[in-house]
Amino acid sequence: MKLQEKYSIGEVEKICNIPIKTLRYYDSIKLVIPSFRDTESNYRYYSKEQMVTICIVRKLRMLGFGLKEIHNIINDNKAHILEESVDSKLVEISEEIKKLQQKYAEGCTFSQRLKKGVDILSLYSKDEVVSKGITIEEIPESYLFYTRKVMKNYSNKDVSLERWVELINSSNKINIENKGSILVTYYSNPLEQFLYKDIDIEFGMYLDSPIESCNCKKFGGFTAATTIHVGDYSNIINTHIEMIQYLNKNGYHINGNISEEFIISPFDVNNPDEHVTKVIIPIEKI
């Protein structure tokens, strides 16, 4: 081998931008074995052809190919094999991008919900009342993906972990992206969800638009009394009683099923002092 056609491992590192440690590893797994090794100094030297091979390896590694895949591609040394391999890898990359975009969108939704809850918490101290005050507002129409079933001997002092996980798992199976808080609706008379009765309960998550071939429904489009319950969810019965007393006193009639929207839920933060729940009661003026 002519001197000018030999490249030391240090030169290869600089030219191909690959660490010496990596080049030595490629040598050990027989991916790129130096063409010449000085018997006295044990220095490795690479040929021009191997420099090209190393650049190909670097390019394929940047695309996410495994070393075994790269070994096979190099051994085949055919353009059409390389083309097919790259096209296949691009499909994989495209799927990874979709998954990352979905994760990012869900992370943004989660972050926005937490920010809303943290802003509410900033208005309170531990010694203050857990109710923010009752508001009459219009609940905008939206769409929910939901599960609904009767729960036996139910008492609303804890959120049902089983139902919560069931909703999340059901949405994941059909690739539904969570767009906000979990909403729980009680198909019962007011306060019955606290009385150890069989209660028909719906767990739902917000959607951007209706989705066919799944449990999807409209929610909202009505006037409601709302309030924010801050603190331990097991005490939320007091907030419900306070709201019902307010409605009776101010000439309102409950005109629908009561819902709870979990802004910071017991499944987000394991600190009951920082749980934030919005109670929504559809109403009409008597």
C-alpha atoms as a printed R data frame, in Angstrom:
    type eleno elety resid chain resno       x      y      z
1   ATOM     1    CA   MET     A     1   0.000  0.000  0.000
2   ATOM     2    CA   LYS     A     2   1.400  3.371 -0.989
3   ATOM     3    CA   LEU     A     3   2.061  5.810  1.806
4   ATOM     4    CA   GLN     A     4  -0.356  8.472  0.488
5   ATOM     5    CA   GLU     A     5  -3.157  5.919  0.384
6   ATOM     6    CA   LYS     A     6  -2.843  5.108  4.074
7   ATOM     7    CA   TYR     A     7  -4.806  7.037  6.700
8   ATOM     8    CA   SER     A     8  -3.997  6.720 10.373
9   ATOM     9    CA   ILE     A     9  -6.827  6.240 12.842
10  ATOM    10    CA   GLY     A    10  -6.302  9.830 14.018
11  ATOM    11    CA   GLU     A    11  -6.644 11.141 10.462
12  ATOM    12    CA   VAL     A    12  -9.805  9.086  9.952
13  ATOM    13    CA   GLU     A    13 -11.217 10.536 13.165
14  ATOM    14    CA   LYS     A    14 -10.684 14.097 11.898
15  ATOM    15    CA   ILE     A    15 -11.765 13.549  8.280
16  ATOM    16    CA   CYS     A    16 -14.827 11.353  8.948
17  ATOM    17    CA   ASN     A    17 -15.721 12.947 12.287
18  ATOM    18    CA   ILE     A    18 -15.892  9.588 14.057
19  ATOM    19    CA   PRO     A    19 -14.253  9.080 17.476
20  ATOM    20    CA   ILE     A    20 -11.229  6.765 17.674
21  ATOM    21    CA   LYS     A    21 -13.087  4.733 20.290
22  ATOM    22    CA   THR     A    22 -15.870  4.065 17.762
23  ATOM    23    CA   LEU     A    23 -13.397  3.127 15.019
24  ATOM    24    CA   ARG     A    24 -11.741  0.644 17.353
25  ATOM    25    CA   TYR     A    25 -15.152 -0.812 18.159
26  ATOM    26    CA   TYR     A    26 -15.977 -1.166 14.435
27  ATOM    27    CA   ASP     A    27 -12.679 -3.028 14.114
28  ATOM    28    CA   SER     A    28 -13.505 -5.353 17.024
29  ATOM    29    CA   ILE     A    29 -16.900 -6.341 15.541
30  ATOM    30    CA   LYS     A    30 -15.384 -6.721 12.076
31  ATOM    31    CA   LEU     A    31 -17.516 -3.976 10.557
32  ATOM    32    CA   VAL     A    32 -14.538 -1.966  9.229
33  ATOM    33    CA   ILE     A    33 -11.179 -3.668  9.762
34  ATOM    34    CA   PRO     A    34  -8.099 -1.502  9.025
35  ATOM    35    CA   SER     A    35  -6.349 -2.630  5.843
36  ATOM    36    CA   PHE     A    36  -2.923 -2.307  7.418
37  ATOM    37    CA   ARG     A    37  -1.603 -2.604 10.935
38  ATOM    38    CA   ASP     A    38   2.010 -1.746 11.758
39  ATOM    39    CA   THR     A    39   3.486 -4.829 13.428
40  ATOM    40    CA   GLU     A    40   5.886 -2.795 15.536
41  ATOM    41    CA   SER     A    41   3.699  0.117 16.661
42  ATOM    42    CA   ASN     A    42   0.353 -1.684 16.245
43  ATOM    43    CA   TYR     A    43  -0.980  1.496 14.627
44  ATOM    44    CA   ARG     A    44  -4.064  1.083 12.451
45  ATOM    45    CA   TYR     A    45  -4.160  2.430  8.901
46  ATOM    46    CA   TYR     A    46  -7.158  2.649  6.590
47  ATOM    47    CA   SER     A    47  -7.390  2.688  2.794
48  ATOM    48    CA   LYS     A    48  -9.283  5.252  0.715
49  ATOM    49    CA   GLU     A    49 -11.974  2.648  0.044
50  ATOM    50    CA   GLN     A    50 -12.383  2.085  3.759
51  ATOM    51    CA   MET     A    51 -12.677  5.834  4.291
52  ATOM    52    CA   VAL     A    52 -15.648  5.752  1.912
53  ATOM    53    CA   THR     A    53 -17.096  2.773  3.787
54  ATOM    54    CA   ILE     A    54 -16.728  4.594  7.107
55  ATOM    55    CA   CYS     A    55 -18.563  7.607  5.683
56  ATOM    56    CA   ILE     A    56 -21.371  5.298  4.519
57  ATOM    57    CA   VAL     A    57 -21.516  3.716  7.970
58  ATOM    58    CA   ARG     A    58 -21.707  7.155  9.582
59  ATOM    59    CA   LYS     A    59 -24.536  8.195  7.247
60  ATOM    60    CA   LEU     A    60 -26.517  5.013  7.925
61  ATOM    61    CA   ARG     A    61 -25.982  5.337 11.676
62  ATOM    62    CA   MET     A    62 -27.357  8.880 11.526
63  ATOM    63    CA   LEU     A    63 -30.482  7.438  9.888
64  ATOM    64    CA   GLY     A    64 -30.856  5.017 12.770
65  ATOM    65    CA   PHE     A    65 -29.664  1.779 11.209
66  ATOM    66    CA   GLY     A    66 -28.358 -0.892 13.570
67  ATOM    67    CA   LEU     A    67 -24.831 -2.193 13.175
68  ATOM    68    CA   LYS     A    68 -26.019 -5.614 11.990
69  ATOM    69    CA   GLU     A    69 -28.177 -3.956  9.324
70  ATOM    70    CA   ILE     A    70 -25.229 -1.813  8.236
71  ATOM    71    CA   HIS     A    71 -22.961 -4.863  8.101
72  ATOM    72    CA   ASN     A    72 -25.383 -6.609  5.719
73  ATOM    73    CA   ILE     A    73 -25.814 -3.506  3.541
74  ATOM    74    CA   ILE     A    74 -22.051 -3.065  3.205
75  ATOM    75    CA   ASN     A    75 -21.529 -6.731  2.410
76  ATOM    76    CA   ASP     A    76 -24.256 -6.673 -0.264
77  ATOM    77    CA   ASN     A    77 -22.750 -3.484 -1.718
78  ATOM    78    CA   LYS     A    78 -25.691 -3.007 -4.113
79  ATOM    79    CA   ALA     A    79 -27.385  0.304 -4.826
80  ATOM    80    CA   HIS     A    80 -30.881 -1.191 -5.031
81  ATOM    81    CA   ILE     A    81 -30.389 -2.951 -1.661
82  ATOM    82    CA   LEU     A    82 -29.306  0.352 -0.141
83  ATOM    83    CA   GLU     A    83 -32.298  2.132 -1.687
84  ATOM    84    CA   GLU     A    84 -34.756 -0.445 -0.318
85  ATOM    85    CA   SER     A    85 -33.150 -0.285  3.119
86  ATOM    86    CA   VAL     A    86 -33.259  3.509  3.234
87  ATOM    87    CA   ASP     A    87 -36.898  3.598  2.061
88  ATOM    88    CA   SER     A    88 -37.833  1.103  4.764
89  ATOM    89    CA   LYS     A    89 -36.003  3.156  7.365
90  ATOM    90    CA   LEU     A    90 -37.793  6.322  6.233
91  ATOM    91    CA   VAL     A    91 -41.132  4.625  6.889
92  ATOM    92    CA   GLU     A    92 -39.929  3.790 10.406
93  ATOM    93    CA   ILE     A    93 -38.733  7.365 10.937
94  ATOM    94    CA   SER     A    94 -42.073  8.725  9.721
95  ATOM    95    CA   GLU     A    95 -43.909  6.548 12.255
96  ATOM    96    CA   GLU     A    96 -41.542  7.676 15.006
97  ATOM    97    CA   ILE     A    97 -42.208 11.316 14.090
98  ATOM    98    CA   LYS     A    98 -45.967 10.743 14.348
99  ATOM    99    CA   LYS     A    99 -45.560  9.158 17.767
100 ATOM   100    CA   LEU     A   100 -43.322 11.998 18.947
101 ATOM   101    CA   GLN     A   101 -45.789 14.584 17.647
102 ATOM   102    CA   GLN     A   102 -48.568 12.819 19.543
103 ATOM   103    CA   LYS     A   103 -46.462 12.721 22.708
104 ATOM   104    CA   TYR     A   104 -45.646 16.413 22.309
105 ATOM   105    CA   ALA     A   105 -49.307 17.341 21.794
106 ATOM   106    CA   GLU     A   106 -50.358 15.326 24.835
107 ATOM   107    CA   GLY     A   107 -47.544 16.882 26.847
108 ATOM   108    CA   CYS     A   108 -48.695 20.375 25.834
109 ATOM   109    CA   THR     A   109 -52.279 19.553 26.840
110 ATOM   110    CA   PHE     A   110 -51.080 18.187 30.171
111 ATOM   111    CA   SER     A   111 -48.891 21.253 30.749
112 ATOM   112    CA   GLN     A   112 -51.748 23.660 29.949
113 ATOM   113    CA   ARG     A   113 -54.067 21.829 32.361
114 ATOM   114    CA   LEU     A   114 -51.443 21.906 35.107
115 ATOM   115    CA   LYS     A   115 -50.823 25.614 34.484
116 ATOM   116    CA   LYS     A   116 -54.542 26.282 34.851
117 ATOM   117    CA   GLY     A   117 -54.567 24.350 38.119
118 ATOM   118    CA   VAL     A   118 -51.415 26.014 39.444
119 ATOM   119    CA   ASP     A   119 -52.900 29.450 38.658
120 ATOM   120    CA   ILE     A   120 -55.978 28.503 40.701
121 ATOM   121    CA   LEU     A   121 -53.847 27.161 43.559
122 ATOM   122    CA   SER     A   122 -51.935 30.428 43.679
123 ATOM   123    CA   LEU     A   123 -55.161 32.128 44.820
124 ATOM   124    CA   TYR     A   124 -55.355 29.938 47.895
125 ATOM   125    CA   SER     A   125 -53.455 29.167 51.039
126 ATOM   126    CA   LYS     A   126 -53.936 26.059 53.139
127 ATOM   127    CA   ASP     A   127 -55.952 27.983 55.720
128 ATOM   128    CA   GLU     A   128 -58.469 29.407 53.257
129 ATOM   129    CA   VAL     A   129 -61.872 28.002 52.310
130 ATOM   130    CA   VAL     A   130 -61.760 25.283 49.654
131 ATOM   131    CA   SER     A   131 -64.497 26.812 47.503
132 ATOM   132    CA   LYS     A   132 -63.711 29.650 45.126
133 ATOM   133    CA   GLY     A   133 -67.284 30.913 44.885
134 ATOM   134    CA   ILE     A   134 -70.169 29.969 42.620
135 ATOM   135    CA   THR     A   135 -70.420 31.283 39.062
136 ATOM   136    CA   ILE     A   136 -73.259 31.111 36.537
137 ATOM   137    CA   GLU     A   137 -71.770 30.493 33.112
138 ATOM   138    CA   GLU     A   138 -72.465 29.084 29.678
139 ATOM   139    CA   ILE     A   139 -70.726 25.766 29.102
140 ATOM   140    CA   PRO     A   140 -69.551 25.708 25.467
141 ATOM   141    CA   GLU     A   141 -70.482 22.727 23.347
142 ATOM   142    CA   SER     A   142 -67.715 20.190 22.905
143 ATOM   143    CA   TYR     A   143 -67.252 16.483 22.246
144 ATOM   144    CA   LEU     A   144 -66.334 13.668 24.600
145 ATOM   145    CA   PHE     A   145 -64.993 10.176 24.224
146 ATOM   146    CA   TYR     A   146 -66.586  8.294 27.099
147 ATOM   147    CA   THR     A   147 -67.267  5.090 28.972
148 ATOM   148    CA   ARG     A   148 -70.467  4.690 30.953
149 ATOM   149    CA   LYS     A   149 -71.578  1.982 33.358
150 ATOM   150    CA   VAL     A   150 -73.299  1.393 36.707
151 ATOM   151    CA   MET     A   151 -71.017  1.166 39.724
152 ATOM   152    CA   LYS     A   152 -72.393 -0.878 42.626
153 ATOM   153    CA   ASN     A   153 -72.679  0.513 46.158
154 ATOM   154    CA   TYR     A   154 -70.786  3.650 45.090
155 ATOM   155    CA   SER     A   155 -69.617  6.445 47.368
156 ATOM   156    CA   ASN     A   156 -67.920  9.451 45.852
157 ATOM   157    CA   LYS     A   157 -65.097  9.909 48.350
158 ATOM   158    CA   ASP     A   158 -62.390  8.589 46.027
159 ATOM   159    CA   VAL     A   159 -62.001  8.750 42.261
160 ATOM   160    CA   SER     A   160 -62.303  5.301 40.691
161 ATOM   161    CA   LEU     A   161 -58.809  4.327 39.550
162 ATOM   162    CA   GLU     A   162 -60.257  1.375 37.644
163 ATOM   163    CA   ARG     A   163 -62.629  3.539 35.593
164 ATOM   164    CA   TRP     A   164 -59.972  6.202 35.000
165 ATOM   165    CA   VAL     A   165 -57.472  3.661 33.660
166 ATOM   166    CA   GLU     A   166 -60.213  1.979 31.599
167 ATOM   167    CA   LEU     A   167 -60.942  5.277 29.827
168 ATOM   168    CA   ILE     A   168 -57.272  5.982 29.118
169 ATOM   169    CA   ASN     A   169 -56.638  2.441 27.848
170 ATOM   170    CA   SER     A   170 -59.748  2.542 25.635
171 ATOM   171    CA   SER     A   171 -58.639  5.840 24.093
172 ATOM   172    CA   ASN     A   172 -55.101  4.542 23.508
173 ATOM   173    CA   LYS     A   173 -56.397  1.487 21.653
174 ATOM   174    CA   ILE     A   174 -58.019  3.683 19.016
175 ATOM   175    CA   ASN     A   175 -55.323  6.412 19.103
176 ATOM   176    CA   ILE     A   176 -57.504  9.128 20.603
177 ATOM   177    CA   GLU     A   177 -55.514 12.133 21.741
178 ATOM   178    CA   ASN     A   178 -56.463 13.517 25.145
179 ATOM   179    CA   LYS     A   179 -57.388 17.176 24.703
180 ATOM   180    CA   GLY     A   180 -57.952 18.193 28.297
181 ATOM   181    CA   SER     A   181 -59.313 17.228 31.678
182 ATOM   182    CA   ILE     A   182 -61.167 14.050 32.534
183 ATOM   183    CA   LEU     A   183 -64.870 14.747 33.085
184 ATOM   184    CA   VAL     A   184 -67.004 12.533 35.353
185 ATOM   185    CA   THR     A   185 -70.810 12.781 35.073
186 ATOM   186    CA   TYR     A   186 -73.291 11.240 37.531
187 ATOM   187    CA   TYR     A   187 -76.608 10.035 36.100
188 ATOM   188    CA   SER     A   188 -78.383 10.244 39.435
189 ATOM   189    CA   ASN     A   189 -80.206 12.619 41.736
190 ATOM   190    CA   PRO     A   190 -77.991 15.255 43.402
191 ATOM   191    CA   LEU     A   191 -75.833 13.868 46.234
192 ATOM   192    CA   GLU     A   192 -76.806 10.237 45.570
193 ATOM   193    CA   GLN     A   193 -73.231  9.551 44.431
194 ATOM   194    CA   PHE     A   194 -72.199  9.946 48.072
195 ATOM   195    CA   LEU     A   195 -74.767  7.540 49.543
196 ATOM   196    CA   TYR     A   196 -73.454  4.054 48.721
197 ATOM   197    CA   LYS     A   197 -76.037  3.451 46.004
198 ATOM   198    CA   ASP     A   198 -75.762  1.859 42.574
199 ATOM   199    CA   ILE     A   199 -74.832  4.863 40.405
200 ATOM   200    CA   ASP     A   200 -74.665  5.192 36.616
201 ATOM   201    CA   ILE     A   201 -71.368  7.041 36.037
202 ATOM   202    CA   GLU     A   202 -69.749  8.336 32.869
203 ATOM   203    CA   PHE     A   203 -66.016  9.029 32.484
204 ATOM   204    CA   GLY     A   204 -65.145 11.205 29.498
205 ATOM   205    CA   MET     A   205 -62.250 13.025 27.856
206 ATOM   206    CA   TYR     A   206 -62.483 16.042 25.578
207 ATOM   207    CA   LEU     A   207 -62.034 15.744 21.813
208 ATOM   208    CA   ASP     A   208 -61.331 18.338 19.129
209 ATOM   209    CA   SER     A   209 -64.084 16.902 16.922
210 ATOM   210    CA   PRO     A   210 -66.424 13.887 16.849
211 ATOM   211    CA   ILE     A   211 -64.895 10.517 16.003
212 ATOM   212    CA   GLU     A   212 -66.896  7.854 14.225
213 ATOM   213    CA   SER     A   213 -67.086  4.231 15.363
214 ATOM   214    CA   CYS     A   214 -66.453  4.959 19.036
215 ATOM   215    CA   ASN     A   215 -68.299  6.178 22.113
216 ATOM   216    CA   CYS     A   216 -68.471  9.849 21.234
217 ATOM   217    CA   LYS     A   217 -71.050 12.406 22.364
218 ATOM   218    CA   LYS     A   218 -71.725 16.117 22.694
219 ATOM   219    CA   PHE     A   219 -71.241 17.851 26.013
220 ATOM   220    CA   GLY     A   220 -72.116 21.396 27.000
221 ATOM   221    CA   GLY     A   221 -74.309 23.928 25.254
222 ATOM   222    CA   PHE     A   222 -76.134 24.727 28.505
223 ATOM   223    CA   THR     A   223 -76.171 27.170 31.420
224 ATOM   224    CA   ALA     A   224 -74.508 25.880 34.565
225 ATOM   225    CA   ALA     A   225 -73.553 26.830 38.069
226 ATOM   226    CA   THR     A   226 -69.863 26.107 38.549
227 ATOM   227    CA   THR     A   227 -67.331 26.316 41.315
228 ATOM   228    CA   ILE     A   228 -63.785 25.194 41.987
229 ATOM   229    CA   HIS     A   229 -63.053 22.709 44.755
230 ATOM   230    CA   VAL     A   230 -59.463 23.002 45.934
231 ATOM   231    CA   GLY     A   231 -58.028 20.367 48.219
232 ATOM   232    CA   ASP     A   232 -58.782 16.812 49.264
233 ATOM   233    CA   TYR     A   233 -61.282 15.231 46.879
234 ATOM   234    CA   SER     A   234 -62.807 13.229 49.739
235 ATOM   235    CA   ASN     A   235 -64.302 16.501 51.022
236 ATOM   236    CA   ILE     A   236 -65.995 17.464 47.755
237 ATOM   237    CA   ILE     A   237 -69.437 16.563 49.149
238 ATOM   238    CA   ASN     A   238 -69.292 19.837 51.106
239 ATOM   239    CA   THR     A   239 -68.850 21.786 47.863
240 ATOM   240    CA   HIS     A   240 -71.833 19.984 46.279
241 ATOM   241    CA   ILE     A   241 -74.020 20.786 49.317
242 ATOM   242    CA   GLU     A   242 -72.913 24.422 49.257
243 ATOM   243    CA   MET     A   243 -73.822 24.701 45.562
244 ATOM   244    CA   ILE     A   244 -77.255 23.089 45.992
245 ATOM   245    CA   GLN     A   245 -78.033 25.434 48.887
246 ATOM   246    CA   TYR     A   246 -76.992 28.397 46.724
247 ATOM   247    CA   LEU     A   247 -79.223 27.288 43.858
248 ATOM   248    CA   ASN     A   248 -82.248 26.781 46.119
249 ATOM   249    CA   LYS     A   249 -81.718 30.172 47.736
250 ATOM   250    CA   ASN     A   250 -81.337 32.019 44.416
251 ATOM   251    CA   GLY     A   251 -84.245 30.506 42.493
252 ATOM   252    CA   TYR     A   252 -82.435 28.019 40.264
253 ATOM   253    CA   HIS     A   253 -83.532 24.522 39.342
254 ATOM   254    CA   ILE     A   254 -81.051 21.718 38.543
255 ATOM   255    CA   ASN     A   255 -81.625 20.883 34.891
256 ATOM   256    CA   GLY     A   256 -79.310 17.995 34.081
257 ATOM   257    CA   ASN     A   257 -76.646 15.675 35.379
258 ATOM   258    CA   ILE     A   258 -73.892 16.951 37.617
259 ATOM   259    CA   SER     A   259 -70.304 16.686 36.372
260 ATOM   260    CA   GLU     A   260 -66.850 17.081 37.879
261 ATOM   261    CA   GLU     A   261 -63.905 18.211 35.775
262 ATOM   262    CA   PHE     A   262 -60.505 17.193 37.139
263 ATOM   263    CA   ILE     A   263 -58.046 20.035 36.493
264 ATOM   264    CA   ILE     A   264 -55.374 18.642 38.830
265 ATOM   265    CA   SER     A   265 -56.507 15.161 39.764
266 ATOM   266    CA   PRO     A   266 -55.439 12.638 42.402
267 ATOM   267    CA   PHE     A   267 -53.754 10.812 39.497
268 ATOM   268    CA   ASP     A   268 -51.620 13.851 38.638
269 ATOM   269    CA   VAL     A   269 -50.303 14.920 42.030
270 ATOM   270    CA   ASN     A   270 -50.178 12.718 45.111
271 ATOM   271    CA   ASN     A   271 -50.821 15.686 47.398
272 ATOM   272    CA   PRO     A   272 -54.503 16.178 48.307
273 ATOM   273    CA   ASP     A   273 -53.940 19.841 49.189
274 ATOM   274    CA   GLU     A   274 -53.187 20.529 45.501
275 ATOM   275    CA   HIS     A   275 -56.111 18.732 43.860
276 ATOM   276    CA   VAL     A   276 -58.300 21.063 41.794
277 ATOM   277    CA   THR     A   277 -61.785 19.992 40.670
278 ATOM   278    CA   LYS     A   278 -64.453 22.007 38.876
279 ATOM   279    CA   VAL     A   279 -68.053 21.099 39.731
280 ATOM   280    CA   ILE     A   280 -70.572 21.724 36.911
281 ATOM   281    CA   ILE     A   281 -74.338 21.721 37.585
282 ATOM   282    CA   PRO     A   282 -76.708 22.406 34.651
283 ATOM   283    CA   ILE     A   283 -79.429 24.851 35.751
284 ATOM   284    CA   GLU     A   284 -82.436 26.856 34.706
285 ATOM   285    CA   LYS     A   285 -84.133 29.785 36.391
286 ATOM   286    CA   ILE     A   286 -87.379 28.901 38.144
